[in-house]
Amino acid sequence: MEENQKFTVSVYTENNIGILNRLSAIFLKRHINIESMTVSRSEIDHVHRFTFVVIVTKAQISKVVGQLEKQIEVIRAFYHTEDEIIYHETALFKISSEHLYNEKIQDKLKFRRAHIIAITERYFVIEASGLKEDIDNMYEKLRPFGLLQFVRSGRIAITRPKMAISELLQEIN
């Protein structure tokens, strides 16, 4: 029996109202939980890129990508395994200013991609970026200081192998 694994799905679309609902409905109909999702403009003018992270079998992801590509606004969809991508997440941690000069907090900032981006009388904000595990680790280290707020982005990813979306678009036009 095929094992579940983590896949990153890149979906290039026109930027139309309701496209997010239609894309997410495809995962919903197959009872697939979306672990992470981000949307941004892509490297191509007037084309947006949705990045979904899901844990499924290879057979399931292949079917999902086929369904995604059947959507009128979808230009192309791809799926990638963990070793085929370079990825990151970003997080913001808001902590009471009473902890600002705490040596333990300063030690936590030695995390290679964390720094203070705002300081006020009442709080300070730390921004960190890295792999999901890096952010989870930072969260666990800062949680004892009483997080006032915490938010993280979804995964952003680019592929290691060339992804020929630009060439595909030229063929379509």
SULFENLIN-V287499 format. One record per run of one state. SS is the DSSP state (2 for helix, 1 for strand, 0 for the rest). FROM is the first residue (numbers start at 1). LEN is the number of residues. If there is no record, write none. Layout:
SS_FROM_LEN + SS_FROM_LEN
//
This chain:
0_1_4 + 1_5_10 + 0_15_4 + 2_19_11 + 0_30_4 + 1_34_8 + 0_42_5 + 1_47_10 + 0_57_1 + 2_58_12 + 0_70_4 + 1_74_8 + 2_82_3 + 1_85_12 + 2_97_3 + 0_100_3 + 2_103_6 + 0_109_5 + 1_114_6 + 0_120_3 + 1_123_8 + 0_131_1 + 2_132_12 + 0_144_3 + 1_147_6 + 0_153_3 + 1_156_4 + 0_160_5 + 2_165_8 + 0_173_1
//
